[in-house]
Amino acid sequence: MRIARWTVSGQPGAVGEDVAGEGFVIGSRVVEFPRGLTVGAVLHGGLALAAELHAEVEREAAPGRSLAEAGRSLAEVQLLAPLVPSSIRDFVAFEEHVEGVSASVDGKSEVVPEWYEAPTFYFTNPHTVLGPDEPVCPPVTERLDFELEVAAVIGGDGGTNLTPAEAGGAIFGYTVMNDWSARDLQSREMKVRLGPAKGKDFGTSLGPWIVTADELEPYLDADGFLAVRAEVRVNDELVGEDLVSNMGWPFGDLVAYASRNSRVVAGDVLGSGTTGNGGCLSELWGRRGDLTPAPLREGDVVRMTVEGVGELVSIVGAASPAPIIPPARVRSRARTRGANR
């Protein structure tokens, strides 16, 4: 099953307005969920509810009319991000990416021993999520970059301190994820031993839909890794390609680690981290020692394709200058009020 959200322009009674729809993508058409349910509600209900709704859609198809004729054509709608995330955790699960990007961001190519001990992640901004074809408006940056990722979406009850097997069962499905990055801002702020922050939180693209976990079971290898091919193109030129099974940990382990002494809930998004072999420009800059390929510029089109999941196309929009904040003021470090008067 494929789950999506979309807008439709010019429906009767809503001239000039966009009408939202949430439901299944069936063939080349979108069909709304029965009972007026939303993606959020279906994620909370889990895969069992999704399967029940899909069967209901099949039963309600008009006599003599195929299911593929229900709903609307994909050509009539604009897909949105397939969910409103509860949270977004982004992991760094590809060793090859760490090798290359560390040279570009930190000036030294290395994989620290601590990387191998646990699947590290950071939280990014769930309020700046972008959908397919939606332009990203980055901060003023000279090193705008993409990151090719696959993201797991949690469904059902989630949980705390899940085992890897339990965590794998909490995965509702997968989507393509582009973790936009302003590498010059990221490099500066991470020297403070926190972050990334403003180098990342201006935009994360998700889409084009969520593919339910059962659809990707044929791609699981003997060790439980998702062996799907992922590619990224900039202006139709192939920049990176990798197998997602080159992750250091399978997705179940990522979810289990996220739940450790914490909680994962329906609607949480967990990114795999950037694939290797050109999954982002920064990895290539670090390996080559120069800015080749060139950083992204306004008008560039980034196309990410993940086998079995789908294709996410994004456009680079104009940079968005922000108000200036002054640097830190020199302080006296007085410990009582008025001591420096």
N, C-alpha and C positions, 0 to 999 in steps of 0.2 A: 504494500500500500504506500501511496505517496500522499502526504498531508501538506496543504498550502493555505495561504491567505492571499487575497487579491482585492483590487479595486476595479470597478466598472464605471465608465463615464456615460452619461446621457440616457440612463434608464428612465422610463416613463414615471413622472411624478418627482423626478430628481434632476431636472434639466440643469446642466452645468455643474452638477455635484458628482462626487465619487461615491459609489455604493460599495460597501465592503462585503466580501464573501469569505467564508472559511469552510474548508471541506477537503474532498479528495481530488487528486488529479488522476483521471482514468483515461488512458490513451492520450489523446490530444485535447481533452476537455476537462473542465473543472465542474464539480458537482458539490453543492452545499451539503453539510452534515444534516441528517434528519434532526428533528426536535429543536432546531435552532441552536444547537450546541456550537461552542467555539473550540479552537485549537487548545486553548488553556484547559478547558473542561475535559477534552479528550485525553490530553496528557495526564491529567489527574486520574482519569478512569483507567489508563493503561492500555496495553495492546488488546486485552480482551474486549474492552469497550469499542476500540477502533474496529476490530473484526466484526463485532455485532452491528455497528453502524454501516459498515461496508455491505454486509449481507442484507441489511434493511434497504439500502439504496438499490441493490440488485432486485429485491422483491418488488419494490415500488416502481420499477421501470414500466412504462406503459406497455400494454399487450402489443406484440408485433413490432416493438421498437427496441433496438439493442441498447445496452447500457452505455455503449460508446457514443450514443446520440443524445444522452441526457445532459443537463446542465448547459454550459457555455463552452465555446471554443477557446482554447488558450490564446488564440490570436485576438480575441475580443477583450482580454483582460490584461492588467499589469500586475504581475506578481509582487507581493510585499515580502519582507522578511517572514519566514514561515512561522515564527512565534514571537511573543514578547517574553524574553528570558527572565526567569527569576533571578539568576545571577550568571556571570560568565567567568569561568576559570580557564586560564590558558596555560597549558603545560609546555615543557621544552623536552620532548621525548625522542628527538632524533639526534643521535651522536654526531652525524655528519654536519648537521646544521650548526651545532655548538662549535665544532672545530673551525668552521669558516667565519661565522658571524662574530666570534670572540675577537678575532684579529681586526675586524672592521670597527667594532664598537669600543673594544678595550685596548686595541693595539697589540694584542698578544694572542696567537692561536693556541688554544689549549682546551682540554676537557678536564675540569678539576675532578679529583677523586670523589668528591661529594656528589657529583652528578649521578654516579652509578649506584648510589645508596638508596635513592628514593626519587620518584617522579615529581620533580619540583614544578610549581605553578604560581601564577600571580592572578589576582582578580582584576578584571578590566570593566569598562563602563557599560552596563546594560541599557543605558538611556540614549546611547548614540548608535544604535544598531541600524544598519542600512539594508535595503533589499536589493534584488536583482535590478540592474540597469540604473540604480539610484546613484547620483554623483556623490563622491566624497569631497568635502570641502576642508582641506587640511589646514593646520596652522602655517605660518610663514616658515618655510624650511627649504634647505638646499639639498636634502637627501630623503625625499619621499620614497617609500618602499612598500611593497605588498608582502604578505606572508601566506603561502598556500598551506591550508590545513583541512583536516576533516574533523568535525565536531560531533560528539555524542550528545544526545538529548535525553534527559532523565524523564521517566514516566512513573505512574503509580504512586506508591507510598514513599519511595526513596528509602532513606534509612540512615542509621548511625553505626559506625564501626562495622561496616559490611565486610564480609570475606570477598575475595576476588570473584568467586562463583556467584554469590548473592549480588554483588555489584554488577556483574555482567547481566544478570536478570533484571536489573533496574533500568537498563538502557532501552528506551522506547524506540529510538532510531538515530539516524545520522544525517548530517547536512554538510554542505561545503562552507568553509569559513575563510575569510580574508581578514587577517589582523593587520590593518594599516599601521605603518610605522614611520615616524619622522626621526630618522637615525641620528641627526645632529643633536636634536633635543634629548633623545634617549641617552646618548653617550654622555652629555653633560650631567643630566640629573642622576644617572646611576653611579656617578663618582661619589655621591653623597651616601651610598650604601642603602638606598631605598629606590623603589621604582621597579620597572618603568612606570611613568605616570603620564605627563603631558605629551611625551613622545608616542603615546599609544591611544589615549582615551577619547580621541576625537572621532573615531569611527571604526566599527567592525561590521563587515558585510556578511550576511548569512543567506543561504538559499541554494537552489531555487525553491526547494521544498524539503520536507523531512521524509526520508525513506525508512520505513519501519525495519527494525533489526532483523526480522525473519527473512526479509528480502535479500539480505547480505550474508546469510548463513552459508550459501554455497562458496563464498569467497574466503571463509575462515580456513587457515592452514592448520596443520596438526598441533601446533602450539597455541592455537586460539588467536593468532594475529590476523588482522583484516588485510588480506593480500589483494588489494585493489590498486590499480595504476592511477596516479595523479599527475596532471600536467598543468603548466601555466604558460600562457602566451601574452606578450605585450604587443599590441598593434599587429596581431596575427603571427608574430615571430616566436617560435618556441624558445623559452628561457630556461625552464626547469622541468624535470620529470623524475618520478621516484615511485617505489612501491610503498604503500602505507605500512606494510608488514616490516619495514626497516625500523619501526619504532623500537625503543628499548624495552617497552612494556606494552602488553595488550590493553585495550580500553577498559576491560574489567578491573585491571590493577589501578588504572588512573582513578576510576570512580571509587574504588575501595580506599585509596589513599586520601582522596578528597573527603570521604566520610569519616576518616579517623578522628576520634574525639571531636566530631563536628556533625554536620548533617547535610545530606543531599536531598533535594525535593524535586517534585515534578516541575519541569520547565527550566531546570538548571542546564546550562550549556558548558561542556568541557571540551576545549580544543586540544587537538593532538600535539600542538606545537608545529613549527614549520618543518615541512619535509626537507630532505637533503637534496643534493645535486641540483641546486638552482631553485629551491623552493622560495627564495627571496633574493633580491639583488645584493643585499649586504653580505650574504655568504660568498657570493662571487667577487665582490669588492675585496673582501678579506683574503681570498685565495690568490687573486690576481694583483693585488697591491695598487689598484687604481679604480676609478669609478666607471668600470666597464662591466655590463651595460650602463648607460647613463641613468641617473635618478629619474623617477617619474615626473612628468610635467603635465600641466593642464591640457586636457584633450586626449591624453593617452587612454587606451582601452585595455583593461586587464581581464583576461578570460581564463577561468580555472575550470578544469574538467576532471571529475573523479569518476572512475569506472563504477557502474552500479548505483551511483548517487545522482549525478547530474552535472550541469554546467552553470557556473555563476559568472555573469559578466558585470563588470564595474567600470565606471568612467571617472577619470580624475577631473574634478571641478576646480574652480578658482580658489586660491588660498584665502583664508579668512583672518585678516589682521586682528589682534586682540589688544585691549587696553594695556598700557605699560604699567608694570608693578616695579617700584624701585628696589634696589638691592638691600640687603640687611643693614640696619643702622648699627653703628658702634655703640655698645652698651657698657655701662660702668661696672656691671655685675655687683652692684650694691645689694645688700640683703635686708635692708630696712628702708621704708619710704622716707624720702627727704634727705637721705644720707649724702647725696651728691649735690645738694643745693648750696 
